[in-house]
């Protein structure tokens, strides 16, 4: 499967989210640091992923984070309206 740069970043961010969530929301800033992606670019990606129903946003007193919406395969991340 050939991925665009945007698709690759979206998949890697989703993998990072799945690896580090332990059922709890993960700060987008933490994902951006670990994946070496600009926070503003990651926010744009996650806005599309939220619209596609792949993640849900969680706001707290100190961080804004994201949590996985459920079991998601890479094709769902790259083919849907989320990153098109």
N, C-alpha and C positions, 0 to 999 in steps of 0.2 A: 504494500500500500504506500503510495506516495503522499506525503503531507506537505502542506504549505507551512511557512514559518509560523503563522498565526495558529494553525492547527497543532503543530508540534508543541508550541508553548502552552496551548490549552490542555493538551493531553498530559504534559509534564506537570502542570499545575494541579490537575485532577489527581494524578498519581501521588504527588506530594501531599495533597489534602487527605487522600485515603490513608497514606502511610502515617501521618502525624495526628490524625483527628482523635483516635481512640473514643469515638462517639461524641466528642466535644467539638465545638466550633474552633476553627484555626484562623488566626489573624492573617489577613492578606499581606500585611507587612512582613510577617515571618516567612510566608511562601515566597514573596518577592526576594527576600534576602537569600534564602536557601537556593532558589532557582536562578538568581542573578538576573532578574527581570525588573524593569522599572515598575514601581508601584502603580503609577498612573496607567500604564499599559495593561497591567494585570487587572486593575479595576475595570477597564474597558472590556477585557476578555470575560471577566466574571459577570458583568452586566448582561452580556449575551448568553452566557451559560445559565444565568438566572431566568432570563426570558425563555430559554429552551427547556426549563424545568430540570436541569441537570444538577444544580446546586440551589441551596436556599441561603439567604443572608440572615445574619444574626447580629443584632446591635446590642452592645453592652455598655457598662459605664466607662470602660477604658479602651475597648477595641471594637472594630467592626471586623467580623470574620465571616467564614462560610462553612457550611457543612454539606456533605454529600446528600443528594436527594434519594439515593438508593444505588443498587448495582447498575453500573453504567459501563458499557463496552466502548472501546476507542472509536469504532465507527459511528456511534451515536454522538460522540463529541465532535467528530470531524465532518459528518455529513449533514447534520441538522441545521436549523436556522441559527444555531448558537454561534457558529464561527464562520458562516458563509460570507 
